[in-house]
Amino acid sequence: MCGERGRIPRRASWKFACGGLKEAEVRSELEEQTALALERTGWALQLNQEIEDRTARELQFSEELERLSWARALDRRFHRPLSSGFGMAGYVRDRIRQVLSGKSWL
């Protein structure tokens, strides 16, 4: 096993240490790894920006919820009556449409 202290080094350095790679091959491998590192760095920076944007939106939404907190009590109090009213209004609207279209069943 080539390598120090019984460890197997990374692919390029292991081959180079054992005499399996020429300098041009090492440079090529180094360029490939550098390109990969730059690509991953760009991806990580983009991910960080997305996280910051999402955090800012969450903060904005939290602030908007706090501004609307006064409406929670009204919503709890009037939800059922308003829901029933909208349901009845929808029924009446649909019934009027049936009568006007001539498809009255009653």
C-alpha positions as CSV (number, residue, x, y, z in Angstrom):
1,M,0.0,0.0,0.0
2,C,1.5,3.4,-1.0
3,G,0.8,6.2,1.3
4,E,1.8,7.4,4.7
5,R,0.9,5.8,8.0
6,G,-1.1,3.0,6.3
7,R,-3.8,5.4,4.9
8,I,-4.8,5.4,1.3
9,P,-4.5,9.0,0.1
10,R,-6.9,10.6,-2.4
11,R,-7.0,9.2,-5.9
12,A,-4.6,11.5,-7.7
13,S,-2.0,11.8,-4.9
14,W,-2.1,8.1,-4.3
15,K,-1.4,7.3,-7.9
16,F,1.3,10.0,-8.0
17,A,2.9,8.8,-4.9
18,C,3.1,5.3,-6.3
19,G,4.6,6.7,-9.6
20,G,1.4,5.9,-11.6
21,L,0.7,9.4,-12.8
22,K,2.8,11.8,-14.7
23,E,2.9,15.6,-13.9
24,A,0.4,16.4,-16.8
25,E,-2.0,13.8,-15.5
26,V,-1.7,15.3,-12.0
27,R,-2.4,18.8,-13.4
28,S,-5.4,17.5,-15.2
29,E,-6.8,15.8,-12.1
30,L,-6.1,19.0,-10.1
31,E,-7.9,21.1,-12.7
32,E,-10.9,18.7,-12.6
33,Q,-11.1,18.8,-8.8
34,T,-10.7,22.6,-8.8
35,A,-13.6,22.9,-11.3
36,L,-15.7,20.6,-9.2
37,A,-14.9,22.6,-6.1
38,L,-15.8,25.9,-7.8
39,E,-19.1,24.4,-9.1
40,R,-20.0,23.1,-5.6
41,T,-19.0,26.5,-4.1
42,G,-21.3,28.3,-6.5
43,W,-24.1,25.9,-5.6
44,A,-23.5,26.4,-1.9
45,L,-23.6,30.2,-2.3
46,Q,-26.8,30.0,-4.2
47,L,-28.3,27.7,-1.6
48,N,-27.3,30.2,1.2
49,Q,-29.0,33.0,-0.8
50,E,-32.1,31.0,-1.1
51,I,-32.1,30.3,2.6
52,E,-31.6,34.0,3.4
53,D,-34.5,34.9,1.1
54,R,-36.8,32.3,2.6
55,T,-35.9,33.5,6.1
56,A,-36.7,37.0,5.2
57,R,-40.1,36.0,3.7
58,E,-40.9,34.0,6.9
59,L,-40.1,37.0,9.0
60,Q,-42.3,39.1,6.8
61,F,-45.2,36.6,7.1
62,S,-44.8,36.5,10.8
63,E,-45.0,40.2,11.1
64,E,-48.2,40.2,8.9
65,L,-49.7,37.6,11.1
66,E,-49.0,39.7,14.2
67,R,-50.6,42.7,12.5
68,L,-53.7,40.6,11.9
69,S,-53.9,39.0,15.4
70,W,-56.8,41.2,16.3
71,A,-58.9,39.4,13.7
72,R,-58.6,36.0,15.3
73,A,-61.2,36.7,17.9
74,L,-63.6,38.0,15.2
75,D,-62.9,34.9,13.1
76,R,-63.7,32.6,16.0
77,R,-66.9,34.4,16.8
78,F,-68.3,34.8,13.3
79,H,-66.9,31.9,11.3
80,R,-69.8,29.5,11.6
81,P,-72.6,32.1,11.0
82,L,-70.7,33.6,8.0
83,S,-70.0,30.1,6.6
84,S,-73.7,29.2,6.9
85,G,-74.7,32.4,5.3
86,F,-72.4,31.9,2.3
87,G,-73.7,28.3,2.0
88,M,-77.3,29.5,2.0
89,A,-76.5,32.3,-0.5
90,G,-74.9,29.8,-2.8
91,Y,-77.9,27.5,-2.6
92,V,-80.3,30.4,-3.4
93,R,-78.1,31.4,-6.3
94,D,-77.9,27.9,-7.7
95,R,-81.7,27.4,-7.3
96,I,-82.4,30.7,-9.1
97,R,-80.1,29.5,-12.0
98,Q,-82.0,26.3,-12.2
99,V,-85.4,28.0,-12.3
100,L,-84.2,30.5,-14.9
101,S,-82.7,27.7,-17.1
102,G,-85.9,25.8,-16.9
103,K,-84.5,22.8,-15.1
104,S,-86.6,23.1,-12.0
105,W,-87.2,19.8,-10.3
106,L,-89.6,21.1,-7.6
